């Protein structure tokens, strides 16, 4: 994948498979799950509870992500 090859950023397999399958619902669900896991890990380390997540102009995806994270946190 381009991002992994160019940047060396490790991308979890659970995010790669839905991307390869081009399954939008699965992509969004796994993305939210990954963000949630990361936030739980750092939750006690941050004072400010403001979160910025970009959906690169995809309003539907942005709203989905925001609603899901609002339910969890």
C-alpha positions in Angstrom: 0.0 0.0 0.0 1.2 3.5 -0.8 1.1 5.0 2.7 3.0 2.1 4.2 5.6 1.9 1.4 6.2 5.7 1.3 6.1 6.6 5.0 7.0 3.4 6.8 3.9 3.8 9.0 2.6 0.5 10.3 -1.0 0.0 9.4 -2.8 -2.8 11.3 -4.0 -5.7 9.1 -7.6 -5.1 10.3 -7.5 -1.8 8.5 -5.8 -3.1 5.3 -8.2 -6.0 4.6 -11.4 -3.9 4.3 -9.4 -1.4 2.1 -8.4 -4.2 -0.2 -12.0 -5.5 -0.3 -13.2 -1.9 -0.9 -16.0 -2.5 1.7 -17.0 1.0 2.9 -19.0 -0.1 5.9 -16.2 -2.4 7.1 -13.6 0.3 6.5 -15.5 2.8 8.6 -16.3 0.2 11.4 -12.6 -0.9 11.6 -11.4 2.7 11.5 -13.7 3.7 14.4 -12.6 0.5 16.3 -8.9 1.4 15.8 -9.4 5.0 16.9 -11.3 3.8 20.0 -8.5 1.4 20.9 -5.9 4.2 20.5 -8.0 6.6 22.6 -8.5 4.1 25.4 -4.7 3.6 25.5 -3.9 7.4 25.9 -7.1 8.5 27.6 -5.4 9.0 31.0 -2.4 10.8 29.5 -4.2 13.7 28.0 -5.9 16.6 29.7 -7.7 18.0 26.7 -10.5 15.8 25.5 -10.7 17.4 22.0 -10.3 15.1 19.1 -9.7 15.9 15.5 -10.3 13.2 12.9 -10.3 14.0 9.2 -12.6 12.2 6.7 -10.9 14.1 3.9 -14.1 15.9 2.9 -16.4 12.8 3.1 -19.2 14.3 5.1 -21.1 11.0 5.4 -18.0 9.2 6.8 -17.2 12.1 9.1 -20.7 12.1 10.6 -20.6 8.3 11.0 -17.2 8.5 12.8 -18.4 11.4 15.0 -21.6 9.7 16.0 -19.9 6.4 16.8 -17.2 8.0 18.9 -19.7 10.2 20.7 -21.6 7.0 21.7 -18.4 5.3 23.0 -17.0 8.3 24.8 
